Amino acid sequence: MIQLHRLNKKPFYINHRLIETIETNPDTTIHMMSGQSFVVLETPDEIQNRIIEFERKIFYDKVI
């Protein structure tokens, strides 16, 4: 799970593997497979980088 922030700057965690789409117009909106949506402060690039870092930690820890 990755940490993101709602527009009121409160942090929350999201299961990135359940993200269906991410769009900006102008706020970043994450659409989940369940149909639920979240509007967050982070940009799509920031979200993508957090997902990559999380996955690296998971897979890197398993290799060592």
N, C-alpha and C positions, 0 to 999 in steps of 0.2 A: 504494500500500500504506500501511496505517496501523500505527502502533506501539501495541501493547497490552502488558499485563503479566500473566504467570501468577500464581497464588496465592503462589508463592515470591518474587515481585517481580522476576523476571527478565524483561527486555523481549524481545519478538519482533515480527515484522512479519507482517501478514496481508493477503491480497488481499481487500479489502472487497467486490469485485464477485462473489465466490464465496460470500458469506454467504447461507444460506437462511433461518435464523431465529435470533433472540436471545431468550433467556428468563432469568428470575430465579426462583430457588427454593432458598435465598436467594442463592446465588452466581450470577453472570452466566455463562451457558453459551451459546457460539456454536456453531451447527450449520452445517457447510459443505455445499455441494452434493455433495461427494465422500463424505459420510457421516461425515467426521471431526468431532470436537467439541473445543472448547477451553473451559476454565474460566478466567475472567479477573477481575482486580480491578476493572476499570472497570464503571460502570453502563451500561445500554442508552442512556441519554441522552448520556453521555460519548462512547460509541462513535458514536452518530449525529452528534454535533457534530464529531468527528474526520473522519468520512466527508464531511460537508458542507464542512469546511475544505479537505480534500484535493481534492475535486472543484472547489471554487472556484479553487484554485491552478492546477489543470490547465486549466480553461476560461478563466480570466482571462488566463493567460499566452498562450493561443492567440489571444485577441482582440486583444491589444496588439501 
